[in-house]
């Protein structure tokens, strides 16, 4: 019934779109399609980008076929009732073809080609009229691109001329002549001089002379750097090189002092007395002060000392209120058990007057638990206390002051205690860590170092029912389950690297735990438990190695649409003192950011399927994970966008655990174990955050062998194969 209704609505919108021409003025045509094509193969001419120079675009198409906004607009009548006004606002009026705008588009396209070096370019317009609609085709005839035959400079200022001899220019003979190349050279020279004391220099002092040779398709280019006063030829017309005389700090609030130590102010200021003025150092100063949580506003003013080439610098600093307190309530729903949680957070953004941030969060949660037979009538209670202290710099004795200032870094120490009381067990977690994050100025790469991360997990009480049913029953023994309900100590170190240029992103992380503890245990021959595990402070420690990598790449982009690809791989191996990974380090599959045809933690490992529905959050975990995602994203209207996706992946165990049959990774069964899903999603982009609604359908289910359930794409069943996901942010 729902599918028939949606088909009827889509058909009605399509018919309305077809009838949108009925209200057009006599003799006018609706612009149905716009194309930009070239008369040959030109690798440096992107026809999709050139389409931006066309002043009239056709109406928006959904799925690249149906003009839904036009159909919505056409549903409205001619009067100005509230319903019609609403449809007009939601829809899109038909685009009436304008011959004047078309001619201007031809001129703009021709100018764009000439700017690329095609000085003999021509643009033709072909319009195909059909009834009350028309298609516009802009044919580009670029011809042959001109190249630079000879490049010269004309600079009257000898000091600047000597300075520019030290740099490698971007213009040279044989390079393709283009406005972009000329602009690039001019901007680089301007930046180069502004970083060497030329405070009042700007790019308008640089012009070009060009002489074209049509027969050879070549151009002679001369760069002219004009004097400070173009009408004067004396020495006063030379550009002045300015130096910094003094740097002072001023509070942004009247009758107030700056709540930052002098050393912190100087460390984040890259403007130094005795040095020439530098625009790059000015930007660095703004960037470094801008990342300090204690700073609300920064402004740098330069004042010329009369009669000299010296500048006095005043750095104005306005600080934030140091302390804030926030309260946040939230509702919870775990498998139908309703509950609530509240958190109280105190934050001091300038603890030691160096923009150090101290954050202390107290959180409490309650959940009414029902339907647990054989357990005490007890609800779920959780209390946690977490504190973090972050320094806006690299805290280390082994780094030089010069290197510290060349990077943007933060150091953080954290401490957390969490207490969970359930009818089945009581669990306590104590964590502590010391972490670094850093990147170079203007770099696309960033780094993270977990110098030390400690986790102590202990179980002060386990109910006898839970112990008998899951931990002590030989017929239902589960090594993974048992391991994660024992006291455990984890000491790990890790390193992460991330790169992002807007089109391609790579994120990697490697960590290892227990090696130092294992070394000391063997050296000092510490005691062992009944399982043969070495103990530290009478607690078994975890030992494993783990590696993760994520790769994201935008394959195509056209108009308001993109095609994105994501690949994620992770592997973790327990060894030495551990045969099983800690639960927090294991992988799971399914959910809003994985294979979206499955709900969270419901896929795998391998061809394993949960037998009795009990404790599947333990059994449906693995030591290795693979995710492959292909997603087409397109803007609809206003804040709405939509997506189509295909996901593939699964998790596996590296060892053969008898409670997870079919879960062990075998290369020969890799394709057979791959789960595949497909679906569509709706996104609401509010700039600061994105709400995402994804509907995923199973296509290939590796948990089953028969055709009907192994290939749901051929035999779909909504109640069995559909998964709905609500999330904040993009999946990758």
ZIHUVEN-V521435 format. One line per field, one symbol per residue. psi: psi as a letter, one per 40 degrees, with the letter a starting at -180 (. if undefined). A space follows every 50 residues. Layout:
# ZIHUVEN-V521435
psi: ???
This chain:
# ZIHUVEN-V521435
psi: ddddddddddddddddddeeedeiiheiihhdihihiieahhdehhdddd edehehiiihhifedhgddddddediadifidddddddddahihhhhhdd dddddddddddddddeegefiihihhhhhhbeiihhhhhhgdahhiihdh hiighdhddddddeeeihiehiieihhiddddddddddddddddefegde hieeehiihihigddefihhhhhhhiidhdeieideeiihhiihdihihh iehifiihfiiddddddehehhieiiihddddddddddddehdehdihhh hhhhhheifihhhhhhhhiihdiihihhiiiihhfehiaiiihhhhhhef dffffhhhhhhhhiihhhhiegieiighihhhhihhihhhhfihgheeii ddddeeihiihhhihhhhhhhiddihhhhhiiihiihiiiheieiiihhg dhhhhhhigdhhiddddddddehdefihdddddefihihhhiiihihihh eddhhhhihhiiiedddddddddefiiiaeeehiihffhhiihiihhihh hhhhdihhbfiihihhhhhihhhiibeieiiideeiiiiiadebheeiih fehaibeiihdeehfeeddfiieiihhhhhhhhihcibeiiiiiihiiai iiidighdegheeihhddedddehihiiaiihihhfcdihhhhhhihhdh heeididdddgdddgihdddehhhhhihiid.
